Amino acid sequence: MALMRGLAGGRNRASGSRFSVVAFILICFLAPLIFFLARGLQTSDQEDISALPSKQVVKLKEWQTLQDLKSLFSKEVLDAIMGSVDDMGPLSLDNFRKNNFSASWRVVGAMISNVTSKRGQEIPHARQEIPKAEAAKSSDDYAQWNDNPAQVARRQLIEKRREKRAADLVKNDHEAIVKLENAAIEHSKSVDSAVLGKYNLWRKENENENADTTVRLMRDQMIMAMVYSSIAKMKNKLVIYQELQFQLKESQRSLGEATSDAELPHSAHEKIKGMGHVLSKAKEQLYDCKLVTGKLRAMLQTADEKVRGLKKQSAFLSQTAAKTIPNAIHCLSMRLTIDYYLLPPEKRKFPRSENLENPDLYHYALFSDNVLAASVVVNSTVMNAKDPSKHVFHLVTDKLNFGAMNMWFLLNPPGKATIHVENVDEFKWLNSSYCPVLRQLESATMKEFYFKAGHPTTLSSGASNLKYRNPKYLSMLNHLRFYLPEVYPKLDRILFLDDDIVVQKDLTGLWSVDLHGKVNGAVETCGESFHRFDKYLNFSNPHIARNFDPNACGWAYGMNFFDLKVWKKKDITGIYHKWQNMNEGRTLWKLGTLPPGLITFYGLTHPLNKSWHVLGLGYNPSVDRKEIQNAAVIHYNGNMKPWLDISMAKYRSYWTKYVKYDHLYLRNCKFSERR
């Protein structure tokens, strides 16, 4: 038994050793086989990769790099990178560690060298951006690197289309911006800047964007204080309401009428701090987006209504001031009139009366009821004339100012020049049976328009048409310009001047201008879209629409050179009468002399060089100073006449230098150069 057991154990040990030997032999044989097989597979993969186009090889390397990044960073970080839509600045891995996932990351430095050492592949330059499209790829997209040529070509075509579309959009956007800028520039030219306010955006103080920041801050705080105080009162928060009201009064007292930081008191900064503290407390207790928005909108609407009211008031007062006669001028006229009629008749005559009808001299027509204004026109013309002895001034005034006008020029003769004064009321031929405008002024409808007791003159009604009720439209001195051949029948040419102009150069050159058979020589006033016929005439009327071009260029009265021979030949006065009769009900144009002048001299006006006559000094604060200095005549057309307190100080000196403020009559009537 023991022997049998030993034999059995020996057989088992022999079989176990045989199995170990066989296993060892198999391992030694199979291991090299597996090694070479794997090597062959890897080689084939590399050959497949090398067979790919160079662009795909680069993309494949980038894809492998992204796989390595996955092993380094968490999913949250990689999601932030993949969701990035804008590459704007450098990306540091410190941002990842701080969870600062900005959309403008870029790789800084060779921070993934451990990954490249594993793959043995070259990493791009330290600051090269990871393409957004590539950063969004995953390992499942590996198959796209093996796209066939047709798919690659299609992808490239799509990219080209996308780039072209983007370029077109950028171009269109640029063109739109340019159009908007041009439109804004054109709009700015048409803005009425007759009166510039204290807070005009273009004032010099605002050239510095930080100017008056304290004043602006205080105003902003006061606005918010009013908003919160209104909300506090509505919510019955009396404590915070009283605090806001107190700080609001303090700020208003401190600000006063200051318009710049330099005008603020030293306590202003303390008031700002106190107001800021109360506003902070009010915001915590009362802030409600809808309520605050509603209050601000209501305040804006109220302010807009106030601005409209102030504009109407300004227009009303401006027109009223333009109609008034300053006390000093009224005093001057009365004193001169009294002294004139105290003179004996033989001393009331002017010398050199033989020059009045000499066609070889330079004749001027001036129709005015303002003694001081007429004296400036005559003085400035004579002082700038090369040979004053050849200049003849024909003045026409009304009976109220006839004595004053004569007395002034008897006391102050214009040097060697000739002057003559006439009374329009002594023109017997100028009556309502001959002159349509006189007949219309005597009509009941016109009297109702001007003199009705209940006529609206308030701001709420009629203020927009107030300028058409100026007394100058009732004076025949204003319409006498259409009767020059009747007033001066023996003259061939004459230069018409308004009484609100100043002559700065010798004007005899106008007599050498060839009018090319036209009647009127005048400076045109039209720009690209303004001062054309459609501004002055009613083109909804068929008579106007049939006979005139709405885009025809307008011109200015004030300095006009008239050929009286051609005037008579064309029967200009008859044309004026025809259209004035048709305007009985003011349906063709409103009152004034420029609209009928445009009609009467339509096609008969020769444009003069603009340097002869520069306009706008009575309403436009932006007239170029060089244009003023180079002009032969400057014109204070508008309401801001240089003899009124509302005149613009920047232009007044051009007029006042021809006024003799040391004259006895002016001193007695308290004229001042600072007016």
C-alpha positions as CSV (number, residue, x, y, z in Angstrom):
1,M,0.0,0.0,0.0
2,A,2.8,2.3,1.0
3,L,4.6,1.4,-2.2
4,M,1.5,2.1,-4.3
5,R,1.0,5.4,-2.6
6,G,4.5,6.4,-3.3
7,L,4.3,5.5,-7.0
8,A,1.1,7.6,-7.3
9,G,2.8,10.6,-5.7
10,G,5.8,10.2,-8.0
11,R,3.5,10.2,-11.1
12,N,1.7,13.4,-10.0
13,R,5.0,15.3,-9.4
14,A,6.2,14.2,-12.9
15,S,3.1,15.5,-14.6
16,G,3.3,18.9,-12.8
17,S,6.9,19.5,-13.8
18,R,6.0,18.6,-17.4
19,F,3.2,21.3,-17.4
20,S,5.6,23.9,-16.1
21,V,8.1,23.1,-18.8
22,V,5.4,23.4,-21.5
23,A,4.1,26.7,-20.2
24,F,7.6,28.1,-20.1
25,I,8.3,27.1,-23.7
26,L,5.0,28.7,-24.8
27,I,5.8,32.0,-23.1
28,C,9.2,32.2,-24.6
29,F,7.7,31.5,-28.1
30,L,4.6,33.8,-27.9
31,A,6.1,36.8,-26.2
32,P,8.4,37.8,-29.2
33,L,5.6,37.0,-31.5
34,I,3.2,39.4,-29.7
35,F,5.9,42.1,-29.5
36,F,6.7,42.1,-33.2
37,L,3.0,41.9,-34.1
38,A,2.2,45.0,-31.9
39,R,5.2,46.8,-33.5
40,G,3.9,46.0,-36.9
41,L,0.5,47.4,-36.0
42,Q,2.0,50.6,-34.6
43,T,4.1,51.1,-37.7
44,S,1.0,50.7,-39.9
45,D,-0.8,53.3,-37.8
46,Q,2.1,55.7,-38.2
47,E,2.2,55.0,-41.9
48,D,-1.5,55.7,-42.1
49,I,-1.0,59.0,-40.2
50,S,1.9,59.9,-42.5
51,A,-0.3,59.3,-45.4
52,L,-2.7,62.0,-44.3
53,P,-2.4,65.6,-45.6
54,S,-0.2,67.9,-43.5
55,K,-3.2,70.0,-42.3
56,Q,-4.9,66.9,-41.0
57,V,-1.7,65.8,-39.3
58,V,-1.6,69.1,-37.5
59,K,-5.2,68.8,-36.5
60,L,-4.6,65.2,-35.3
61,K,-1.7,66.4,-33.1
62,E,-3.9,69.1,-31.7
63,W,-6.6,66.6,-30.9
64,Q,-4.0,64.4,-29.2
65,T,-2.8,67.4,-27.2
66,L,-6.4,68.1,-26.1
67,Q,-6.6,64.5,-24.9
68,D,-3.6,65.1,-22.8
69,L,-5.2,68.3,-21.4
70,K,-8.1,66.1,-20.3
71,S,-5.8,64.1,-18.2
72,L,-4.5,67.3,-16.5
73,F,-7.6,69.4,-15.8
74,S,-11.1,68.8,-14.4
75,K,-14.2,68.6,-16.5
76,E,-15.3,72.0,-15.3
77,V,-12.2,73.7,-16.5
78,L,-12.4,72.0,-19.9
79,D,-16.0,72.9,-20.3
80,A,-15.1,76.5,-19.7
81,I,-12.4,76.3,-22.4
82,M,-14.7,74.6,-24.9
83,G,-17.5,77.1,-24.2
84,S,-15.2,80.1,-24.9
85,V,-16.4,82.4,-27.8
86,D,-13.9,85.2,-27.7
87,D,-10.1,85.2,-27.5
88,M,-9.1,88.6,-26.2
89,G,-6.2,88.3,-23.8
90,P,-3.5,86.0,-22.3
91,L,-4.5,82.9,-20.5
92,S,-2.7,81.8,-17.4
93,L,-3.2,78.4,-15.8
94,D,-3.4,80.3,-12.5
95,N,-6.8,81.4,-13.7
96,F,-7.9,77.8,-13.7
97,R,-6.7,77.2,-10.2
98,K,-8.6,80.3,-9.1
99,N,-11.7,79.3,-10.9
100,N,-11.6,82.5,-12.9
101,F,-13.2,81.2,-16.1
102,S,-13.0,84.1,-18.4
103,A,-13.9,83.9,-22.0
104,S,-10.6,85.4,-23.1
105,W,-8.1,82.8,-22.0
106,R,-4.9,82.0,-23.8
107,V,-2.1,79.7,-22.9
108,V,0.9,81.4,-21.3
109,G,4.3,79.6,-21.1
110,A,5.1,76.0,-21.7
111,M,2.9,74.8,-18.9
112,I,2.2,71.3,-20.4
113,S,5.7,70.1,-21.0
114,N,5.0,67.0,-19.1
115,V,2.4,66.1,-21.6
116,T,4.7,66.7,-24.6
117,S,7.3,64.6,-23.0
118,K,4.9,61.7,-23.0
119,R,3.9,62.0,-26.6
120,G,7.3,63.3,-27.8
121,Q,5.4,65.8,-30.0
122,E,6.1,69.5,-30.5
123,I,3.9,72.0,-28.8
124,P,3.0,75.3,-30.6
125,H,4.6,78.6,-29.5
126,A,3.9,79.7,-25.9
127,R,1.4,82.4,-26.9
128,Q,-0.3,80.7,-29.8
129,E,-4.0,80.6,-29.4
130,I,-5.9,77.2,-29.3
131,P,-8.4,77.5,-32.1
132,K,-11.9,77.7,-30.8
133,A,-13.3,75.1,-33.2
134,E,-10.5,72.6,-32.2
135,A,-10.9,73.2,-28.5
136,A,-14.5,72.0,-28.8
137,K,-13.5,68.7,-30.3
138,S,-13.8,65.4,-28.4
139,S,-12.3,62.0,-28.8
140,D,-15.4,60.9,-30.7
141,D,-14.6,63.3,-33.5
142,Y,-11.4,61.4,-34.5
143,A,-13.0,60.1,-37.6
144,Q,-13.3,63.6,-39.1
145,W,-9.5,63.6,-39.7
146,N,-10.0,60.9,-42.3
147,D,-12.5,62.9,-44.4
148,N,-12.2,62.4,-48.1
149,P,-11.0,65.2,-50.5
150,A,-14.6,66.2,-51.4
151,Q,-15.6,66.7,-47.8
152,V,-12.4,68.8,-47.2
153,A,-13.1,70.9,-50.3
154,R,-16.7,71.4,-49.1
155,R,-15.5,72.5,-45.6
156,Q,-13.1,75.0,-47.1
157,L,-15.8,76.4,-49.4
158,I,-18.1,76.8,-46.3
159,E,-15.3,78.6,-44.5
160,K,-14.7,81.0,-47.5
161,R,-18.4,81.8,-47.7
162,R,-18.5,82.5,-43.9
163,E,-15.5,84.8,-44.2
164,K,-17.0,86.6,-47.2
165,R,-20.3,87.0,-45.4
166,A,-18.5,88.4,-42.4
167,A,-16.6,90.8,-44.5
168,D,-19.8,92.0,-46.2
169,L,-21.5,92.5,-42.8
170,V,-18.5,94.6,-41.6
171,K,-18.5,96.6,-44.8
172,N,-22.3,97.3,-44.6
173,D,-21.9,98.2,-40.9
174,H,-19.2,100.7,-41.8
175,E,-21.3,102.2,-44.5
176,A,-24.3,102.5,-42.1
177,I,-22.1,104.3,-39.6
178,V,-20.8,106.7,-42.2
179,K,-24.4,107.5,-43.3
180,L,-25.5,108.1,-39.7
181,E,-22.5,110.4,-39.1
182,N,-23.2,112.4,-42.3
183,A,-26.9,112.6,-41.4
184,A,-25.9,113.9,-37.9
185,I,-23.6,116.5,-39.4
186,E,-26.3,117.7,-41.8
187,H,-28.9,117.8,-39.0
188,S,-26.5,119.9,-36.9
189,K,-26.2,122.5,-39.6
190,S,-30.0,123.0,-39.6
191,V,-30.3,123.4,-35.9
192,D,-31.5,126.8,-34.8
193,S,-28.7,128.1,-32.6
194,A,-30.0,131.6,-32.3
195,V,-29.9,131.6,-28.5
196,L,-27.2,129.6,-26.8
197,G,-28.0,128.5,-23.2
198,K,-25.8,128.3,-20.3
199,Y,-25.6,124.6,-20.5
200,N,-24.9,124.4,-24.2
201,L,-22.9,121.2,-25.0
202,W,-20.5,123.0,-27.3
203,R,-19.4,125.7,-24.9
204,K,-15.7,126.0,-24.3
205,E,-15.9,124.8,-20.7
206,N,-17.1,121.4,-22.0
207,E,-14.1,120.9,-24.2
208,N,-12.7,119.3,-21.0
209,E,-14.8,116.2,-20.3
210,N,-14.1,116.5,-16.6
211,A,-15.1,120.2,-16.3
212,D,-17.7,121.1,-13.6
213,T,-18.0,117.5,-12.4
214,T,-18.9,118.7,-8.9
215,V,-21.8,120.8,-10.2
216,R,-23.1,117.9,-12.3
217,L,-22.8,115.5,-9.3
218,M,-24.8,117.9,-7.1
219,R,-27.5,118.2,-9.7
220,D,-27.7,114.4,-10.2
221,Q,-28.0,114.0,-6.4
222,M,-30.8,116.5,-6.2
223,I,-32.7,114.7,-9.0
224,M,-32.5,111.4,-7.1
225,A,-33.4,113.1,-3.8
226,M,-36.6,114.4,-5.4
227,V,-37.4,110.9,-6.8
228,Y,-36.8,109.2,-3.4
229,S,-38.7,111.9,-1.4
230,S,-41.7,111.4,-3.7
231,I,-41.6,107.7,-3.1
232,A,-41.1,108.1,0.6
233,K,-44.1,110.4,0.9
234,M,-46.1,107.9,-1.1
235,K,-45.1,105.0,1.2
236,N,-45.6,107.2,4.3
237,K,-41.9,107.0,5.3
238,L,-41.8,110.3,7.0
239,V,-38.4,110.1,8.6
240,I,-36.5,109.4,5.5
241,Y,-38.7,111.9,3.6
242,Q,-37.8,114.7,6.1
243,E,-34.1,113.8,5.8
244,L,-34.2,114.0,2.0
245,Q,-36.1,117.3,2.0
246,F,-33.5,118.8,4.4
247,Q,-30.5,117.6,2.3
248,L,-32.3,118.8,-0.8
249,K,-32.7,122.3,0.6
250,E,-29.1,122.3,1.7
251,S,-27.8,121.3,-1.7
252,Q,-30.0,123.9,-3.5
253,R,-28.7,126.6,-1.1
254,S,-25.1,125.5,-1.7
255,L,-25.5,125.2,-5.5
256,G,-27.4,128.4,-6.0
257,E,-26.9,129.6,-9.6
258,A,-23.4,128.2,-10.0
259,T,-22.6,126.8,-13.4
260,S,-19.0,125.7,-12.8
261,D,-17.0,124.2,-9.9
262,A,-15.1,127.4,-9.3
263,E,-18.4,129.2,-8.3
264,L,-19.3,126.6,-5.6
265,P,-18.7,127.4,-1.9
266,H,-16.2,125.5,0.2
267,S,-19.0,123.7,2.0
268,A,-20.2,122.0,-1.2
269,H,-18.2,118.8,-0.7
270,E,-19.7,118.4,2.8
271,K,-23.2,118.8,1.3
272,I,-22.4,116.2,-1.3
273,K,-21.2,113.7,1.4
274,G,-24.4,114.3,3.5
275,M,-26.6,113.9,0.5
276,G,-24.8,110.7,-0.5
277,H,-25.3,109.2,2.9
278,V,-29.1,110.0,2.9
279,L,-29.4,108.7,-0.7
280,S,-27.7,105.5,0.3
281,K,-30.1,105.0,3.2
282,A,-33.1,105.9,0.9
283,K,-32.0,103.3,-1.7
284,E,-31.9,100.6,0.9
285,Q,-35.4,101.4,2.2
286,L,-37.3,102.7,-0.9
287,Y,-35.6,101.4,-4.1
288,D,-38.1,99.9,-6.5
289,C,-37.1,99.7,-10.1
290,K,-40.6,100.4,-11.5
291,L,-41.3,103.3,-9.2
292,V,-37.9,105.0,-9.8
293,T,-38.3,104.6,-13.5
294,G,-41.8,106.0,-13.5
295,K,-40.8,109.0,-11.4
296,L,-37.8,109.8,-13.6
297,R,-40.0,109.5,-16.7
298,A,-42.5,111.9,-15.2
299,M,-39.8,114.4,-14.3
300,L,-38.4,114.2,-17.8
301,Q,-41.9,114.9,-19.3
302,T,-42.4,117.8,-16.9
303,A,-39.0,119.2,-17.8
304,D,-39.8,118.9,-21.5
305,E,-43.0,120.8,-21.0
306,K,-41.2,123.6,-19.2
307,V,-38.6,123.8,-22.0
308,R,-41.4,124.2,-24.5
309,G,-43.0,126.9,-22.4
310,L,-39.7,128.8,-22.1
311,K,-39.1,128.6,-25.8
312,K,-42.6,130.1,-26.4
313,Q,-41.9,132.8,-23.8
314,S,-38.5,133.5,-25.4
315,A,-40.0,133.9,-28.8
316,F,-42.7,136.2,-27.4
317,L,-40.3,138.4,-25.5
318,S,-37.9,138.5,-28.4
319,Q,-40.6,139.6,-30.8
320,T,-41.8,142.2,-28.3
321,A,-38.3,143.5,-27.8
322,A,-37.8,143.7,-31.5
323,K,-40.9,145.9,-31.9
324,T,-40.0,148.4,-29.1
325,I,-38.0,151.6,-29.5
326,P,-35.4,152.1,-26.8
327,N,-36.0,155.2,-24.6
328,A,-32.7,156.7,-25.6
329,I,-33.6,156.6,-29.4
330,H,-37.0,158.0,-28.6
331,C,-35.4,160.8,-26.6
332,L,-33.0,161.6,-29.4
333,S,-35.8,161.8,-31.9
334,M,-37.9,164.1,-29.8
335,R,-35.0,166.5,-28.9
336,L,-33.9,166.7,-32.6
337,T,-37.5,167.3,-33.8
338,I,-38.0,170.1,-31.4
339,D,-34.8,171.8,-32.3
340,Y,-35.4,171.4,-36.0
341,Y,-38.7,173.2,-36.0
342,L,-37.1,176.0,-34.0
343,L,-34.7,176.6,-37.0
344,P,-35.6,179.3,-39.5
345,P,-36.6,177.8,-42.9
346,E,-33.5,179.0,-44.7
347,K,-31.3,177.0,-42.4
348,R,-33.2,173.7,-43.0
349,K,-31.7,173.1,-46.5
350,F,-28.8,170.8,-47.3
351,P,-25.9,171.9,-49.6
352,R,-25.1,170.4,-53.1
353,S,-28.7,169.7,-54.1
354,E,-27.6,169.8,-57.7
355,N,-26.1,166.3,-57.2
356,L,-29.4,164.7,-56.4
357,E,-30.3,163.9,-60.1
358,N,-26.8,163.5,-61.5
359,P,-26.7,159.9,-63.0
360,D,-22.9,159.9,-63.1
361,L,-22.6,159.8,-59.3
362,Y,-23.1,156.9,-56.9
363,H,-26.6,157.1,-55.5
364,Y,-27.9,155.3,-52.4
365,A,-31.5,154.8,-51.2
366,L,-32.1,154.5,-47.5
367,F,-35.7,154.2,-46.0
368,S,-35.7,154.4,-42.2
369,D,-37.5,155.9,-39.2
370,N,-34.5,155.3,-36.9
371,V,-32.2,158.3,-36.7
372,L,-29.2,156.6,-35.0
373,A,-29.4,153.5,-37.4
374,A,-29.5,155.8,-40.5
375,S,-26.5,157.8,-39.2
376,V,-24.4,154.6,-38.9
377,V,-25.2,153.6,-42.5
378,V,-24.2,157.0,-43.8
379,N,-21.2,157.4,-41.6
380,S,-19.8,153.9,-42.4
381,T,-20.3,154.4,-46.1
382,V,-18.6,157.8,-46.2
383,M,-15.7,156.7,-44.0
384,N,-14.9,153.8,-46.2
385,A,-15.4,155.5,-49.6
386,K,-12.4,156.4,-51.7
387,D,-14.0,159.7,-52.9
388,P,-16.9,160.7,-50.7
389,S,-17.8,163.7,-52.9
390,K,-19.2,161.4,-55.5
391,H,-21.7,159.7,-53.2
392,V,-25.3,160.8,-52.9
393,F,-27.6,159.6,-50.1
394,H,-31.4,159.7,-50.6
395,L,-33.1,159.3,-47.2
396,V,-36.9,158.8,-46.9
397,T,-38.6,158.7,-43.5
398,D,-42.1,159.2,-42.0
399,K,-43.5,162.5,-40.8
400,L,-42.9,161.6,-37.2
401,N,-39.2,161.4,-37.7
402,F,-38.8,163.8,-40.6
403,G,-37.6,166.8,-38.4
404,A,-35.3,164.6,-36.4
405,M,-33.6,163.1,-39.4
406,N,-33.1,166.5,-41.0
407,M,-31.7,168.0,-37.8
408,W,-29.2,165.2,-37.2
409,F,-27.6,165.5,-40.7
410,L,-27.7,169.3,-40.6
411,L,-25.7,169.1,-37.4
412,N,-23.6,166.1,-38.6
413,P,-23.1,166.5,-42.4
414,P,-21.5,163.5,-44.1
415,G,-18.3,165.3,-45.1
416,K,-18.2,166.0,-48.9
417,A,-21.0,163.6,-49.7
418,T,-24.5,164.8,-50.6
419,I,-27.6,164.0,-48.5
420,H,-31.3,164.7,-48.9
421,V,-34.2,163.7,-46.6
422,E,-37.8,163.3,-47.8
423,N,-41.1,162.6,-46.1
424,V,-43.0,159.5,-47.4
425,D,-46.3,161.1,-46.5
426,E,-45.7,163.9,-49.0
427,F,-45.6,161.4,-51.9
428,K,-49.1,162.3,-53.2
429,W,-49.0,159.6,-55.9
430,L,-48.5,156.9,-53.2
431,N,-52.2,156.3,-52.3
432,S,-54.6,153.4,-51.9
433,S,-56.0,153.7,-55.4
434,Y,-52.5,153.1,-56.9
435,C,-50.8,151.0,-54.2
436,P,-52.5,147.6,-53.4
437,V,-50.7,147.2,-50.1
438,L,-52.1,150.5,-48.8
439,R,-55.6,149.5,-49.8
440,Q,-55.2,146.2,-48.0
441,L,-53.8,147.8,-44.9
442,E,-57.0,149.9,-44.8
443,S,-59.3,146.9,-45.2
444,A,-61.4,145.6,-42.3
445,T,-59.8,142.1,-42.3
446,M,-56.3,143.6,-42.0
447,K,-57.4,145.9,-39.2
448,E,-58.9,142.9,-37.4
449,F,-55.7,141.0,-37.8
450,Y,-53.6,143.8,-36.3
451,F,-55.9,145.8,-34.0
452,K,-58.7,143.6,-32.8
453,A,-59.1,144.1,-29.0
454,G,-59.4,140.4,-28.3
455,H,-56.5,139.5,-30.6
456,P,-54.4,136.7,-29.1
457,T,-51.0,137.9,-27.9
458,T,-50.5,135.4,-25.1
459,L,-48.0,132.6,-25.1
460,S,-50.8,130.0,-25.4
461,S,-52.2,131.4,-28.6
462,G,-50.8,133.3,-31.5
463,A,-47.2,133.6,-30.3
464,S,-46.0,131.7,-33.4
465,N,-47.3,134.4,-35.7
466,L,-46.4,137.3,-33.5
467,K,-43.5,138.3,-35.8
468,Y,-45.9,139.0,-38.7
469,R,-47.7,141.6,-36.5
470,N,-44.6,143.8,-36.3
471,P,-45.5,147.5,-37.0
472,K,-42.8,147.6,-39.7
473,Y,-45.2,145.6,-41.9
474,L,-47.7,148.4,-41.6
475,S,-45.2,151.1,-42.7
476,M,-45.0,152.2,-46.3
477,L,-41.3,152.7,-45.7
478,N,-41.0,148.9,-45.9
479,H,-42.9,148.7,-49.2
480,L,-41.4,151.8,-50.8
481,R,-38.5,149.6,-52.3
482,F,-41.0,148.5,-55.0
483,Y,-41.4,152.1,-56.2
484,L,-37.8,153.2,-56.8
485,P,-38.3,154.5,-60.4
486,E,-41.3,156.6,-59.2
487,V,-39.3,158.0,-56.3
488,Y,-36.2,158.6,-58.4
489,P,-37.4,159.0,-62.0
490,K,-34.1,160.6,-63.3
491,L,-31.7,158.0,-62.0
492,D,-30.4,155.0,-63.9
493,R,-28.9,152.9,-61.1
494,I,-29.2,153.0,-57.4
495,L,-27.9,150.9,-54.4
496,F,-30.6,150.1,-51.9
497,L,-29.5,149.8,-48.2
498,D,-31.4,148.7,-45.1
499,D,-30.9,150.7,-41.9
500,D,-29.5,147.7,-40.0
501,I,-26.3,147.3,-42.0
502,V,-22.8,148.5,-41.6
503,V,-20.6,149.3,-44.6
504,Q,-16.9,148.2,-44.2
505,K,-15.5,148.8,-47.7
506,D,-15.8,151.1,-50.7
507,L,-18.9,150.1,-52.6
508,T,-18.3,151.8,-55.9
509,G,-17.2,148.5,-57.5
510,L,-20.9,147.5,-57.6
511,W,-21.5,150.0,-60.3
512,S,-19.0,148.1,-62.5
513,V,-20.9,144.7,-62.1
514,D,-22.6,143.5,-65.2
515,L,-26.1,142.4,-64.3
516,H,-26.5,140.6,-67.7
517,G,-29.8,142.3,-68.4
518,K,-31.2,141.5,-64.9
519,V,-32.9,144.1,-62.7
520,N,-31.7,143.1,-59.2
521,G,-28.1,142.3,-58.1
522,A,-28.3,140.5,-54.7
523,V,-26.4,137.9,-52.6
524,E,-28.1,134.5,-52.6
525,T,-28.9,133.0,-49.2
526,C,-29.9,129.4,-50.1
527,G,-28.0,126.4,-48.8
528,E,-28.6,122.7,-49.7
529,S,-32.1,122.6,-48.3
530,F,-33.0,126.0,-46.8
531,H,-33.8,129.6,-47.8
532,R,-35.4,128.4,-51.0
533,F,-38.8,129.5,-52.4
534,D,-40.8,126.8,-50.6
535,K,-39.8,128.4,-47.3
536,Y,-41.4,131.8,-48.2
537,L,-44.3,130.9,-50.5
538,N,-47.4,128.7,-50.2
539,F,-46.9,126.1,-52.9
540,S,-50.2,124.5,-52.1
541,N,-51.7,127.4,-53.9
542,P,-52.1,126.6,-57.7
543,H,-50.9,130.1,-58.7
544,I,-47.6,129.7,-56.9
545,A,-47.2,126.1,-57.9
546,R,-47.7,126.8,-61.6
547,N,-45.3,129.8,-61.8
548,F,-42.4,129.1,-59.5
549,D,-39.9,126.5,-58.7
550,P,-40.0,125.5,-55.0
551,N,-36.2,124.8,-55.1
552,A,-35.3,128.1,-56.6
553,C,-32.7,129.9,-54.6
554,G,-33.7,132.8,-52.3
555,W,-31.7,136.0,-52.0
556,A,-31.5,138.8,-49.4
557,Y,-32.7,142.3,-49.1
558,G,-30.4,144.7,-47.3
559,M,-27.9,145.5,-50.0
560,N,-29.4,145.4,-53.5
561,F,-28.2,147.0,-56.7
562,F,-31.0,148.0,-59.0
563,D,-30.9,148.9,-62.7
564,L,-33.8,151.3,-63.0
565,K,-33.7,151.4,-66.8
566,V,-34.4,147.7,-67.0
567,W,-36.9,148.0,-64.1
568,K,-39.0,150.4,-66.2
569,K,-38.7,148.3,-69.3
570,K,-39.8,145.1,-67.5
571,D,-42.5,146.9,-65.6
572,I,-41.4,145.5,-62.3
573,T,-43.8,147.7,-60.3
574,G,-46.7,146.3,-62.4
575,I,-45.6,142.7,-61.6
576,Y,-45.5,143.6,-58.0
577,H,-49.0,145.1,-58.1
578,K,-50.4,142.0,-59.9
579,W,-49.2,139.5,-57.2
580,Q,-50.0,141.9,-54.3
581,N,-53.6,142.1,-55.5
582,M,-53.8,138.3,-55.7
583,N,-52.6,138.0,-52.1
584,E,-55.6,139.9,-50.7
585,G,-56.3,137.2,-48.1
586,R,-52.6,136.4,-47.5
587,T,-53.0,133.0,-49.2
588,L,-49.9,133.2,-51.3
589,W,-47.5,134.4,-48.6
590,K,-47.7,136.0,-45.2
591,L,-46.7,139.5,-44.5
592,G,-43.3,141.1,-45.3
593,T,-41.5,142.3,-48.4
594,L,-39.1,139.4,-49.1
595,P,-41.8,137.0,-50.4
596,P,-43.2,139.5,-52.9
597,G,-39.7,140.5,-53.8
598,L,-38.8,136.9,-54.6
599,I,-41.9,136.7,-56.8
600,T,-41.4,140.1,-58.5
601,F,-37.8,139.6,-59.3
602,Y,-38.1,135.9,-60.2
603,G,-35.7,135.2,-63.1
604,L,-34.5,138.9,-62.9
605,T,-31.9,138.6,-60.1
606,H,-28.2,138.4,-60.7
607,P,-26.3,136.7,-57.9
608,L,-23.5,138.8,-56.4
609,N,-20.3,137.5,-54.8
610,K,-21.1,136.6,-51.1
611,S,-18.3,138.8,-49.8
612,W,-20.4,141.9,-50.8
613,H,-23.0,141.1,-48.2
614,V,-22.7,138.9,-45.1
615,L,-25.9,138.3,-43.2
616,G,-27.0,136.8,-39.8
617,L,-25.5,139.2,-37.2
618,G,-28.9,139.7,-35.8
619,Y,-29.8,136.1,-35.1
620,N,-26.8,133.8,-35.8
621,P,-24.1,133.6,-33.1
622,S,-21.9,131.4,-35.4
623,V,-21.1,133.7,-38.2
624,D,-17.4,133.2,-39.2
625,R,-15.3,136.1,-38.0
626,K,-13.2,136.0,-41.2
627,E,-16.3,136.4,-43.3
628,I,-17.3,139.4,-41.3
629,Q,-14.0,141.1,-41.6
630,N,-13.8,140.4,-45.4
631,A,-17.3,141.6,-46.1
632,A,-18.1,144.9,-47.8
633,V,-21.5,145.0,-46.0
634,I,-22.5,143.2,-42.8
635,H,-26.2,142.9,-42.0
636,Y,-27.9,142.6,-38.6
637,N,-31.0,140.9,-40.0
638,G,-33.0,139.3,-37.3
639,N,-34.4,140.5,-34.0
640,M,-31.1,141.2,-32.2
641,K,-30.5,144.7,-33.7
642,P,-27.3,146.3,-32.5
643,W,-29.1,149.3,-30.9
644,L,-31.2,146.9,-28.7
645,D,-30.3,145.5,-25.3
646,I,-30.9,142.0,-26.7
647,S,-28.2,142.4,-29.4
648,M,-25.2,140.0,-29.4
649,A,-22.2,141.6,-27.7
650,K,-19.7,139.8,-30.0
651,Y,-21.0,141.7,-33.0
652,R,-22.0,145.0,-31.5
653,S,-18.6,146.6,-31.8
654,Y,-18.8,146.6,-35.6
655,W,-21.7,148.9,-35.3
656,T,-20.9,151.0,-32.3
657,K,-17.6,152.3,-33.7
658,Y,-19.6,154.5,-36.1
659,V,-21.7,156.0,-33.3
660,K,-20.5,159.3,-31.8
661,Y,-21.2,158.6,-28.2
662,D,-19.6,161.8,-27.1
663,H,-22.1,163.8,-29.1
664,L,-24.1,166.3,-27.0
665,Y,-27.5,164.9,-28.0
666,L,-26.4,161.3,-27.2
667,R,-25.0,162.2,-23.8
668,N,-28.3,164.1,-22.9
669,C,-30.3,161.0,-23.9
670,K,-27.9,158.8,-21.9
671,F,-26.6,156.6,-24.7
672,S,-23.9,154.2,-23.6
673,E,-21.5,152.2,-25.7
674,R,-22.1,149.2,-23.4
675,R,-25.7,149.0,-24.4
